[in-house]
Amino acid sequence: MNRTAWLQERRMEKFCDVLGRYEAKRLSALDAAELLGMSERGYRRYRRRYEEEGLDGLFDRRIGWPGFSTRTGPVTWAGRSSTSTTICASITAFA
């Protein structure tokens, strides 16, 4: 597993853990955002994306984005591991 994929998996695990605690009313949105290292607004957007798109909404959209360079190839998204679909379910089961 390359570094980018590992970081993406870790980010998803951490979000699912924090989301479980938020939904159990053990954390406020502000506390959850601080644990994830983002603003409260960013956390609410991230949570909404998860609710609308599921785990696909948690993938970093910047990965594989060509930006404004005309010399880059077509957009290719980073590979997603098949185990990522069970991360939130397995983490929330232990919460």
C-alpha positions in Angstrom: 0.0 0.0 0.0 1.5 3.4 -1.0 1.6 6.3 1.4 -1.4 8.2 -0.2 -3.6 5.2 0.1 -2.5 4.6 3.7 -3.2 8.2 4.6 -6.6 8.1 2.9 -7.6 4.9 4.8 -6.4 6.5 8.1 -8.4 9.6 7.4 -11.5 7.6 6.9 -10.9 5.5 10.0 -10.5 8.6 12.1 -13.5 10.3 10.6 -15.7 7.2 11.3 -14.5 7.1 14.9 -15.2 10.8 15.5 -18.6 10.5 13.6 -19.6 7.7 15.9 -18.8 9.7 19.0 -20.6 12.8 17.5 -23.7 10.8 16.8 -23.6 9.3 20.3 -23.7 12.9 21.6 -20.3 12.5 23.2 -18.7 15.2 21.0 -20.0 18.5 19.7 -19.4 19.4 16.0 -16.7 21.8 17.1 -14.9 19.2 19.2 -15.2 16.7 16.4 -13.7 19.2 13.9 -10.8 19.9 16.3 -10.0 16.2 16.6 -9.9 16.0 12.8 -7.8 19.1 12.4 -10.4 21.1 10.4 -12.9 23.9 10.9 -16.4 23.2 12.2 -17.8 24.2 8.8 -15.4 21.8 7.1 -16.5 19.0 9.4 -20.2 19.6 8.7 -19.5 19.6 4.9 -17.4 16.4 5.3 -20.3 14.8 7.3 -22.9 15.9 4.8 -20.8 14.4 1.9 -20.6 11.1 3.9 -24.4 11.1 4.4 -25.1 11.8 0.7 -22.3 9.7 -1.0 -21.3 7.2 1.6 -17.6 6.2 1.8 -17.0 7.6 -1.7 -17.7 11.1 -0.3 -14.7 10.7 2.1 -12.1 10.2 -0.5 -9.8 13.2 -1.0 -11.0 14.9 -4.2 -7.6 16.5 -4.8 -5.9 13.2 -5.4 -5.3 12.8 -9.1 -6.7 16.2 -10.0 -4.6 17.7 -12.8 -5.1 21.3 -11.7 -4.6 24.0 -14.3 -1.6 22.6 -16.1 -2.2 21.8 -19.8 0.7 19.3 -19.8 -1.0 16.8 -17.5 -3.0 13.9 -18.7 -6.6 13.1 -18.0 -8.0 13.0 -14.5 -7.2 9.7 -12.8 -8.4 9.0 -9.3 -6.3 7.1 -6.8 -7.1 3.4 -6.4 -9.5 2.6 -3.7 -9.1 -0.5 -1.6 -12.0 -2.9 -1.4 -11.5 -3.0 2.4 -12.4 0.7 2.7 -16.1 -0.1 2.3 -16.3 -1.8 5.7 -14.2 0.7 7.7 -17.1 2.8 9.2 -19.2 -0.3 9.9 -16.4 -2.0 11.7 -15.3 1.0 13.7 -18.8 2.0 14.8 -19.4 -1.6 15.9 -16.6 -1.2 18.5 -17.8 2.3 19.7 
